[in-house]
């Protein structure tokens, strides 16, 4: 079996090593003639980014780039990016990079044609219907990490710089029209990013599988996504050039984000406030919370994770799965507590309030309250 395919679920995905070479053709298929490539500061000068800009230039599409993107992208990044997009007369966005570049690129394409402020489109009820759908620019997504899966998502996570909260901006047309998943772009990732992003994909699958909402397709995708991470993340971590492991991790990342259409839960609800206030790496923060959340949700998920453990060849059912997660984190040098992650003197009351307002709360299999949310934070504080 070759690790190449052309997929249309959830969107058109061009998957395989070397397929970044098809970027100009992807722009043509999306109707983009003057794209703005959006990425983060750390990637802007790297070879993979410059080579991508060369491909655009060779295709007669210019080499415009916006890279003023923070690790946790925020509303000020979005405002600046929208201004650059409008003033440059661009007609589409290439969202390039990890979750930060992908999320901000999608928001720029979304907001460039809107007249209302960004927070009017938060993922609350039907607020997305406030948007002028015809004014949303097309996006081509090119992930360079294997974790967030934002390339196949219809939303972006953006930090509010006033309230220091992460907000989800949602619209169905934020879904990229074309995705290029080229595992060669992930080969240069540092080990801690390979681990953190990979465990983010794993957390997406775990939470989607735990969610009480009905979505059998997502349930199946989440299960196979967990297996791909279990089997391939250790290889990608120790052998950075292994393209088979890298390709399978890119698949797992897209699968996790597709699966969480079913819902996320306490891991993300707890993690988002920490990232917004203390600027920690999102996937790594998820990994820190995962053991405690699994134990918290045990009454609701034990039976279904007995089945997961069997499929993943883990002995001991739910208990064995929990032990596997502990060992998996340790194998990638994931901190055991928030204090080890660099979180100092947190405002627990503010974190609890923010977590309970997070949209992910609704996908947790057990109801989150102020009392049990505080207990979860205290269990990982260290």
N, C-alpha and C positions, 0 to 999 in steps of 0.2 A: 504494500500500500504506500503510495506517494503522499507526502505532506503538501499537497497542492489542491486547490478547489476554487470554485466560483459559487458563492453562496448568496441567497437572497433573503435569509432570515437571520436577524430581524431587518437587515438592510443589505444592499449589495456589498459583498466583501471580496476583495481580491487578496487571496491568501497565498503566501509562499515566498521563499527566499528570492531576493532580487527583484521583487515586483514593484519596488519604489520606482523603477525605470518606467513604469506605466503612468506616472503622475500626470504628465501633460495630457495623455489620452483620457485619464479620469476627469480632468478639468473640462475637456471638450464634451464628454458625455454628460457632465453636470451643467453645461452651459456657462461655464466660468471662463471669461476672457482676460480678466485682470484680477488675479487673486492676491490677497494679503496673507502671508504665512505668519501664523501666531504661535509663538513658543515661549519658553521661559529663558531667563537670563543665562542660566548655566549651560543651556544647549546652543545658544545663539552662535557662538564662534566655533563649535565643534565640527569636525569633518562631516558627520552625517547630515548636519543642517546645511552647511555650505555646499555639499554635493547635491542636496535636494534643491537648493536655490539655483545651482548650475543647471539642473534638469529643467526647471521652470524657464530659465533664460533661454536655453537651447530650444525650448518649445515655443518661443515667442511670447511668453507670458510674464516677462519681467522678473525681478528678484526682490520684491518688496517684503520686508519683515518687520514685525512688531514683537518685541521681546521683554517689555516692561511688565513682567508677570511674576508675582511673588509665589513662594512655595504653596501657600494657601491663598489662592487668588481672591481679590476683594473688589468692592465696588469702585474704588479709585482706579485700579487697574482697568476695569471695564470702561469707565468714563474716558480715560486716556485713549484706550484702544478704539473706542467708537469714534472719537474725534479724528484719529489718524485715518480710520476707514472712510469716514465721510469726506474729509478733505482730500484724500487720495483718489476718490472716485472709483473705489474697488467694487467688484460685483460678486464677490464670493470669498470665502475664508478657507485656508488650509490649516486646520488645527493639528499641530505637530508637537509631539513630546509625550510626557507623562500626564497624569491627571490634571495638573495645573494648567498646562498649555492647552490641552483638549477642552477643559471646562471653560476657560476664558475665551478661546477661539469660538466656541459655540455661542457663548453669550454675546460676543461682539457681533456675530452674524445675525443674532436675534434682535439685539437692541438697536442696531444701526438704523433701522427703518421705523422705530417706535417713537411716539411722542410722550409717553407716560414714563415715570421713573421706574427703575428696575424692580423695586420692592413691590410694585403693583402686580408683578407676575410671579410672586412666590407661590410655591406648590400648596395652595390652600383652596379647597373646594374647586370651583370652576374659574378661578382667577385667570387662568391661561386664556380664557375666551375674551379677555380684555384686549389681547394683542391684535394688531393688524397682521393677519396671517400672510397676506399677499406681499408684505414688505419684508419678510424674513429671507435673508440671503442664504444661498446653498453653502453647505459645508462639506469638505472632504477631510476625513480624519485619518491621521497617520500616527498610530501609537509607537512610542520608542521604549516603553516599559511594558511589562506584562502584569497588570494588577487591577487598575481602576475599572477598565472596561468602558470608560466614558465614550469610546469610539462608537459604541452601539447603544448609547443612552439618549433619552429624550429630555434630559435635564442637566443642569450644572450646579455645583456646590460653590457658592460665593460667600465670602465673609463680609459681614456688615461692620465697617470700621468704627461706627459709632457705638453699637451695642455689643461688639465683640462676639457676635454669634454667627454661626454658619447657617446660611439660608439656601433652600433648594429652589432654583428658578426652572420652571417647567413649561414646555409647550411641545406638542407632538411633532411639529415641524423643526424642532431643534435636532432631531435625529439626522446624523450625517447621511447624505445621499449616496456617497461612496466611501468605503473604508479600504485602506491598503494596509494589510498586516504583513510586514516583512520582518521575519525573525532576525535577519542580519543586522537590523537597526538596534537590536537589544544587546548585541554581543559585548559592547563596551561598558555596560552598566556595572557600577561598583557592587561589591558583594552585599553591602547592607541595603542597597536599593533593590537588588534582585530578591533578597529575602523579604523586605518590607512590602514590596509590591506583590510578590507572590502570595504572601499571607493575606494581603488585602483581597485577592481573588478567592482565596480559601474562605475568608470570612463572609464574602458575598454569597458563596454557595451554601455555607453552613446556615446563615440566617434565612436565606430563601427557603431552604429545606425545612427549617424550623417554623416558618411562618404559618399561621393557621388559615390563611386565605386559600381559596380553591384555584389551583392552576396546575393541573397535572403535567403540562408540557414543561413548565418551569421546574417542577419537582424532578423530572427526569434529567433535565439539563444540569441542575444543581448537583445531583448525585454523581454524574459522570465528571463534572468539573472538579469535585473533591478528589476523585481518583486520579485525574490528570495532575493535579498539584502534588498529591502524595507521591506519585511515581516519578515526577519530573523536576520538581523544585530542588531536591537535593543534588541532582545531576547538574542543573543549570548553575547552582551555587558553587559547586566544586570544580566544574569544567565549563568555564564561561563561553567557550567556543563551540559547545555542543549544540548544533543547530536543530537536532531532533527534539532535545529537551526544551530549547528556546521556543520552537514552533508550538510544541504542546502547551507550554505555559501561555503563549499568546492566545491559543484557543481557549484555555481555561479562563483567562481574563475576560474575554468576550462572552463566554458562557456564563460566568458569574453575574455580569451586568445584565445579560438577557434574563437570567433566572430571577433576579431580584425585582422584576416586574411583579412578582408574587408578594414582595414585601421584604423589608429589612427589620431590624429589631433593636434590642437593648445594646448590642455591641456598638452599633453606629450612633444610637442616641447618646450613649455615654462618651463616645470618642469625639464626636463633632465639637462639643464645647471645649474639650481639652485642646484640640487642634486650633480652634479659633482664638483662644486666650493665650495658650502657652506655645503655639506654633510648632507642635511636634509633628513628626511624619505620620500621615494618616494611617497607612497600612500597618506600620509598626505599633501604633496606638491601638488599633483594632486587635492585633495579636495579644497585646498585654491584657485586654479585657476579656478575651475569648474564654479562658478557663473558668473564670468566675461566673460569666453569663451562662455557660453550659450547665454548671451546677445549679444556678438559680432556676433555670428553665426545666430542670430534670423532670418534675412531675408531668409536664406536658409533652416532653420530647423523648423520654427514655425508650419507649417502644419503637418509635420510628428510627432512632439512632442505633438500636440493636440491629436493624436491617442494614443501616449504613456500614456499621462495623463489619458485618458479614461480607458485604460487597467489596469493601476495601481490604479484605483479608487481615482484619484486626481482631485478635482474640479478646473475649471478655465483654462483648456487647457494648452498651453505653459506657460502662466504667472503663472498659478497654479503650474506647474512643477518646474519653477524657484524658487518660494516661498518654495516649498517642499525641494529643495536642500539646500536653506539657512537654513531652520529649521532643516533639517537632520544633516548638519554640526554642527550646534549649539548644538544639542542634544548629540553629541559626543565630545564636547569641542574642536572642530577643530579651530585653530587660524583663525581670519578673515583677517589677512594681513601677508605678508612675514616677516615684522619686528617682529611681535608677534611670528613667527616661529623661530626666531633667526638669520635672514638674516640681516647683518649689512654692511653698506657702499658698496653695490653692484656696480659693474662696468656695468652700463646699456648698454653701447655700445658693450661691449664684450658679454653680455648675448643675445642681439638682434642678433648679428652676428652668435652666436652659435645656437640659436633657428632656424634661417632661414636655417642653414645647416643640421638640424636634419631631418632624413628620415620621421618623423611623419608629417612634414609640408604638404607633398603631399596628405594626407588623410583628410585635413580640408576642409569643404564644401565651405568656402570663401578663396580667395587667401590671404596669409600672406605677408605683405610688411614690410620694415624697420619702416615705420611710424606707422602702426597699431600694430605691435609687440611691439614697444616701449610703445605705449599707453596702451596695455594690461599689461605690466610689471608695469607701473606707477599706474594703477588702483588697483593693489593688494599690492603695496609697503608699504603703511601705513606711 
